[in-house]
Amino acid sequence: MDNAKLILNGQEYEFPVIVGSENEVGIDFRKLRATTGAISFDPGYGNTGATESAITFINGEEGILRYRGYPIEQVAENASFVEVCYLLIYGKLPSKDELTKFENDLTHHTLLHEDMKKFFEGYPANAHPMAIMAAMVISLATYYPNLNENESSAEMINLNIIRLLAKVKTLAAFAYKKSIGQPYIYPRNDLNYVEDFLHMMFAVPAEEYVVNPVVARALNLLLILHADHEQNCSTSTVRMVGSSGASLFASIGAGVTALWGPLHGGANQAVIQMLERIRDDGSDYKKYVNMAKDRESGFRLMGFGHRVYKNFDPRARILKEAADEVLNELGIDDPLLSIAKNLEEVALSDEYFIARKLYPNVDFYSGIIYRAMGIPTNMFTVMFTMGRLPGWIAQWKEMHDDPTSRINRPRQIYTGERNRDFVPLDKR
Ligand code: ACO
């Protein structure tokens, strides 16, 4: 492809063009400032490629999402979440033996250091589990430090990857048990990844808890659909922090906090809160569609819109169907599901939403399924964290293994005061 040409102040500059394996085109501006003195200005990074990556492909115009080349629809239909973790992190589908070993590794690193239980005890009962989750992930760095050369070998990093994947569900379940004042339930090695989490969440020592296969299947699907989404806000955060050389635990902990916001992973909680508000207000969903169209109202339809998807979100399609199935199989009649469907129908035929290409995103239906599974609303974003973890790890590892990667350090256009003399306190 021809070089791109830029004319600045009457002078012409050429920049090479970089083309991805799906013919995505980027203009390579790495020498922009050095040759022209100018920077590219792109607040929100909507036009900025921060990295090359071979993990996840998204075509937002056509609603395509692929993990390592495999369409999300096929992965969701056929894989276990643990298989997807392997695929994203190591770049290929595991053989039978590789999968058995990986599952075995994940099963044998689920315990937390006993002292960590004291951390949970220190938080107030109403602490948001995302705050606990972020703090706990970073706290893992205190038990598994990565300080010397030997410890940051590929083997040690891999061990920390396994530890993180294995322990995150124990952390999530303990955060929940803490919030409802129940005893912590320890991991069980005879259960698979998803079942083990459900057991730690919902079992009590007083009686046997049998994992419902419908719930386990739904959770497997939800985790897979959230597993990676290329350079989204939290993943970019993980890469940003990791680019300074910070450890896996520190980088992922930062990703957890980025995910927490309502414009990102916090949207699943915000969707349910919005649907409850509409229900409590007489289910007048049209009123809320109108409010969302009115900028002055400050109200947005949570679970609608996406920076990248401008046609449909393939994950939302899968989840809409799954929501019907799961609620049917569990015999749950949730009025929020019909409000959601009505809202979607009205919004999708409304000029405002059509013109702005606003469609339901993955979080529009995920909360309804989590509710049906008995997961409390304030845990939804923690569930997202568990799902997104392999993606963050894969992206961190890809950056870490790339010898050309540099510390991430954007520039700015300064708009403040120009040089002026300091005014002593008595003269102000
Ligand atoms: N409801 C009403 N209007 C909306 C919505 C919405 N949910 N989303 C975007 N718009 C409007 C904006 O007001 C803007 O209108 P304008 O052109 O008249 O000013 C236009 O659509 C473009 O919106 P932006 O905010 O510029 O789009 P951006 O790409 O920056 O934001 C985002 C994407 C954050 C997802 C946004 O659509 C949003 O806030 N959605 C609700 C929160 C949500 O569901 N987040 C989850 C995202 S998916 C995920 O993280 C898993």
Residues whose N, C-alpha, C, O or C-beta is under 5 A from the ligand:
A	BS01	ACO	P262 L263 H264 G265 A267 A292 F299 R300 L301 M302 G303 F304 G305 H306 R307 R356 N361
